[in-house]
Amino acid sequence: MAYFKVKGGKQLKGEIVPQGAKNEALQIISAVLLTPEKVTIENIPDIRDVIKLIELLADMGVKVEKINNDTYTFEAKEVNQEFLLSEDFKKKGAGLRGSIMIVGPLLARFGKGFIPEPGGDKIGRRHLDTHFRGFEALGAKFEYNHDEKFYSVDAKNLKGTYMVLDEASVTGTANILMAATLAKGKTTIYNAACEPYLQQLCKMLNSMGAKITGVGSNMLTIEGVDSLGGCTHRMLPDMIEIGSFIGLAATTNSEITIKNCSIPDLGIIPKVFQRMGIQMEFRGDDIFIPSQDTYKIESLINGSMLTIRDGIWPAFTPDLISIALVTATQAKGSVLIHQWMFESRLFFVDNLIDMGAKIILCDPHRAVVIGSNREQKLRGITMSSPDIRAGVSMLIAALAAEGTSTINNIVQIDRGYQHIDERLRLLGADITRVE
């Protein structure tokens, strides 16, 4: 297994361009199954999860052509549905969390879908009930084989309906939305997720001939159409990478310019980091983070401790909670980090404590960080990445620490961050990938 060896304590400087959005890519690429016509997608990130999904589509019979480093064309004229019952599909699908996203398009176009229980991060329970309850509301029936952990879904005649989702799941909303585009009649999805990535999916589907209104709100209305055509779609930059680079700059006292950020689509993300005392300048669509010897966490108006909590968009995204936490370790002041969505996402803080960070883990969802104001340096250690975001948080800590750190299980980082070691070296980081 590959690992990173990081010599920390160096200030970084330069420009960095965020990759295409991972969480958008898994939805957008799955949507190519809705049409037999050619679909061109630009700004696709070269990361493990996305490449595995593209390979899975190719195994299903989708004609895939790589135009350049970040642009692909897809033509799902012929889809081998027998492959979906093969052991090869069960193995590959089980290793990819995003594989669940192909079910909605398969139901819409072919009336049936299959999927093994997907894998992914070990950050807590992420059930699929929202997906399947939505499919059921449209008229689908599903069976779950507990022994093989394999779902079979049948939907010969999807019909539009009104539904209220039990949670505003991004992937659940996207999956149901894709199924509804070719259903008969009108579908209304209330309590829908409204993240920019979901808005992007709606815009893409509408450009293919779908009839979706309410985009950007928590109520989507879909008028079913008979068929969808091809299109060209460009994905947004990854907001999680942008937030990670803001945290990286502050934690390592570095001067970094993040290019082409699509700032209007970042929501509250910049504001949360500003409340942690991080200065930033918006230069057109770029974000400039100056070197800061100190950054002070705000208190609430009544003087009590600031709480940073995740939530449903437009609240702070849960994927940046780990980044905010590690950033706070070098700040002046204290903050309560509240990660309510996933019960295992904060357990990586044991590694930060071993590095010298002052953190009190209150329970699986909450941690108090007492910032050192750089007076007590982090120290390099050996650690292992449990998930994508924790892995990058550890990497940021290692870059800020004195001495050498080793980060194992970096396959988790590779699932979400494109050539991260190569891009950080261009900023001056001393990081080596050891195979």
N, C-alpha and C positions, 0 to 999 in steps of 0.2 A: 504494500500500500504506500502511496506517495505521501510525503509530509513536507511542511514548510519549515525552514530554518530562518529565523528572523533575528537580526541584530538591531536592537531598538535604540531610542534616544536621539535619532537624527531628525532635524527639521526638514520637511519636504517643501518643494516649490515647483510650480508649473501649472499646466493646463491638463484637464482630463475630460474626456467625452463619455457621458453615460451610454451604456448599451441600450438596445431596445428592451421594452418592458417584458419581463418574464411572465408576469401574471396575465398580461394581455395576449402574449404569444400562444399560450396553451388553449385559449378560447378561439382566437382568430384562425389558427392552423386547423383546429377541429372543424371549423365552419366550412372548410373547403369540401367536406363530404356532402354538403347540401346541394351541390350542383355538379352536373357532368362537364360543365364548361371550365375553361382555364381561369385560375385565380392567381394573381401576382401579389406577393406580400413582401414589403420592404422593411428594412431595419430589424430583421430577425436576429436575436442575440445568439451567439455561438456558445451555448451553455449546455450542460449535460442533459437536463430534463427536456429541453426543447429539441435537441438533436435526436434523443430517443423517441420522442413523439413523431418526428418527421420520418424516422426509420420505420416506426410502427405503421404509419400510413402507407409507406412504400411496400411493406410486407402485405398489406391489405389489397394491393393492386393499384394504388394511386400513382400516377405518373408524376415523379418529382424531378425537377431540374434546378440545379443551383446556378443562378445567373452570375452572381458575384459573392463577396464575403457575407453580405447580409440580405440578399434578395433571392427568393425562390419562386418558381412557378409550380402550381399543383393542378392536376387534371384528374378528377375522380370519375372518369367516364365508366370505368369498369372496376367494381369493388368485389373482391372475392369474399363472400360472406361465409364460405366454408372455413376459411382461415380463422374466423372468430371462434370456432369450436376446437381449434388445435391446441396441443400442449404448448407449442411455441408461443402462441398468442397469450395463453394463460400465464406463462412465465414472464414474458416481456411486459404485459399489462400490469401484472402484480407489482412490478418493480418501479412503476411510474404513477405518481399521484395524479398527474394530469390526464391519464388514460380515461378517467370517468367522463371527460368532456366529449368523447366521441359518441356517447350513447344517444344524446338528444338528436344530433344530425342523422344518425342511423335510423332511429325511430321515425323521424319525419320523412325521410326519403325511401326507406325500404320496409318500414313497418315492424322491424324487429332489431334488437340489439343485444349484445353480450359483453360482459366485462368481468374480469376477476376483481376481487377486492383490492383496490389500489394500495400501494405502499407510500413511502415518502418520509417526511420528518417525524421524529419521535418527540413531538412537542405537546402531546395530549390527544384526547379523543376528537376525531373529526368525522362524525357519522354522515351517512349519505341519505338519510331519511328525507331531507328537503327535496333532493333530486327526484326520488322515486315517488313521493307523495304528489309532487307536481305532475309527473308522468301519469300517475293513476287518475288524477283529476281530468287529464286530457283523454282518458279512455284506455290507457295501457294497463297491462297486467304483468306482474313480475314474480319470479320465483328465485329463491336463494338457496343454493346448495351449500349447507354448512360444512360438509366434509371437504369439498373442493374450494370453498369460499368463492363461489362463482355465481354471478347474477345473470338471469335470462329475462329479457323484457319483450313482450309481444304487444304490438299496437297496429292492427290492420287498418283501423279507421280512427285516426285522431280527430277529436272534435273540440272546438274552442269552448272555453268555459270561464267563469269567474273564480279566482282562487286567492286566498290570503296565505302567504308563506309563513311557516312557523318561525323562521328566522330570515333575516336579510342576507342570506348566503350569496356571495358573489358567484361562485361556481354553480350553485343551485339555480340562481336566477338565469345565468347564461345558458345552462343546459336546457331548462324548461323553455326559455325564449326561443332557442334554436328549433326545438321540437314544434313549437306553436306556429312558426312561420309558414309551415306547409299543412297545418291542421285546417279542417273545414270550419269556417265561421270565425267568430271573434273571441279572442282570449284576453282577459284582463288579469294582470299579475299585480297584486297589492302587497305592500311590504317588500317590494323588490329592492335589491341592491342598486346603488346608483353611482358607483365608483367610475372615474374617468375611463378605466379599461372596459367597463361594461358599456359605457356610452360609445366607445370606439367600436365595439362589436355591433351595437345597434346601427351606427352610421355605415359600417361595412355591409350589413345585411340589407339596409335600405338601398344602398347603391347596387345591390344584386337584384333588387326588385321586391324586397319585403315591404310591408306596410306597418311600421312600428311608430307609435306616437308616445309622448310622455317621456322622451329620452332625457335623462338627467334628474328625473323625479323618482319617487318610490312607488309610482303607479304606471305600469307599462300597458299599453293597449296594442294588440297585434291582430290585424285582419289577415287571415290566412290566404295565401296565394297558391296557384297550381304548381308553379315552378320558380326556381331562382337561376340567375345567370352568372356569368363571370364578372370579375372586377379587378381593380388594382387598389391596394390598401397599404398605407404606411403607418407603422406602429409608433406610439409615443415613446419617449425616453423613459427609462425605468426610474420611477420616483423613489424606490427603495435604495437604488444605487446613489441617487442624488443625496438623499438623507444620510446615507453611510459616508459619503465623501465630506459632507458638512461636519459630521461627527469626527471623522478622521482628521480634518484640518485643525479643529479646536483641540482635540486630545493631544496631538503631536506638536502644537504651537507652530503650525505651518501656514504658508501662504499659497492657497490653491484657487484656481479659477475653474469652475465647473461649466462646461460649454453646453449650449443648446438644450436648456432645461425644460422648455415648455412650461414656464413659470405659472401661467394661469391654471394649469392642471395639477399643481402641487398642493392646492388647498391650504390646510393649516400647518403643513410640515415646516415651512420656514419660520412661522411665528412661534412654534414650540421651541425650536432651537434658539431663537432670539430671546425667549423668556429664560433660557439657561445662560444668557449673557453673551451669546456668540454674535459677533458683529458680522454683517454681510452687506454687500452692495449688489443691487440688481443693475446689470449693465446690458441693456437690451434683453436678450433671452439667456444671458449668462449670469452666474452667481459668483461673485468674488468674495472669498473668505480671507481676511488679512490675518497675519500672525498676531496672536494675543498672548502676552505674558500671563494675563489673568482674565478669567471671565466669571461673572458673579451671577448665581441663580437668583431670580426674583423671589420675593415673598408675596403672599397674597395681600390684598388691600388691608386686611385686619392684622397683618404681621405673621400669620401662621405659615407653615411650610407649604411650598408649592407641590401639587400632585400632578404627575404626568400619567394619564391613563389612556389606554387604547379604546377604540369604539368603532361603531359603524360609520362609514363615510357620511358626512365630511369630517368626522372626528379623526383623531390621530390614528394612523394605521398600526395594527399590531406588529407588522413586520419591522417597525423601527423602534419598538420598545427596547430591545436588546442594545441597539445603537445608542439610544438616549441614556441608558443605564451606564454604559462604559464611558460615555462622554462626561457624565456627571462626576465620575471618580476624580477628575482633574480640575473640577470647577471649584469656586469659592462658594460655600453654602451647602445646604442639604436639600434633598428632594425625595418625595415618596413616589416610587414607580409602581403603578398598578396595572398588571397585565391580567385582565379578567377573562379573556377568551380561551386561553389554553393553560392547563394546570401544570405543565412540565417545562414551560419555556424559560423560567428563571433559574432553573437548577444549575445552569452553567456558572452562576456567580461564585460557586466554591472555588473555581479556578482564579477568578479575580481577587478573591480574599487571599488565596495563596500567594498572589502577586503583590499583596500589600494594600489592596483597596479596603476602605472602611465601608462595609456593607452589612446591614442587618436583614437577613431573610426572615420576614415576619411569618409568612405562610407560602404555599405554592404560587400565590397570585401577587404578593406584595413584597417589596424590598425598600428599605430606607438606605439611601446612599449619602454618606457624609464626605463631601468633596475635600480633597487635600490641598487645593489651591497650588498644586505642583510642589508643595513643601516636602511631601514624602513621595519619592519616586516609586513607580511600580518596578518590580524586578522580574527578570526573565525566568520562565519555568517551562516544563514540558506539560502539554495538555492535549485534549482530544476534542474535536468538534462534534457535538451531538446533533446539530441541525444547521441549516444554511446561515441563518441570521446570527446565532450564537457563534458560529465559526468565524464570521467576519468581525464580530465584536471582539473575540479573542485576538484576531489579527491586528485590530486597531490598538488593543492594549499592548500587544507585543511590540508594535512599532513605537509606542510611547515609553516602553519600559527600558531600564538600564540592563545591559547584558543581553544574552542570547536566549531566545525562546524556541521551542519546537512545538509545532501544531500538527497533530496526527489526524487521520480520517478527513483529509481535505477534499475527498470526493464530495462531501457535503457542501463545501464552499463552491466547488466547481459546478454543482447543480444550479447555482443561482447567479454566479459572478463570472463574467467572461474574461479569461486570461488575466485574472486580477493581479497575479504576481508580475507579469510583464508590464502592465500599465502602471503599477506602483513603482517599479524600478525606474520608469521614465520620470517620475517625480523625485527620484533620489533615494528611494527606500532600499535597504539592504535585505533583500528577501531572496531565498534560494529554494527552488522546488527540487526535492530529492526523490527520485523514483525508486 
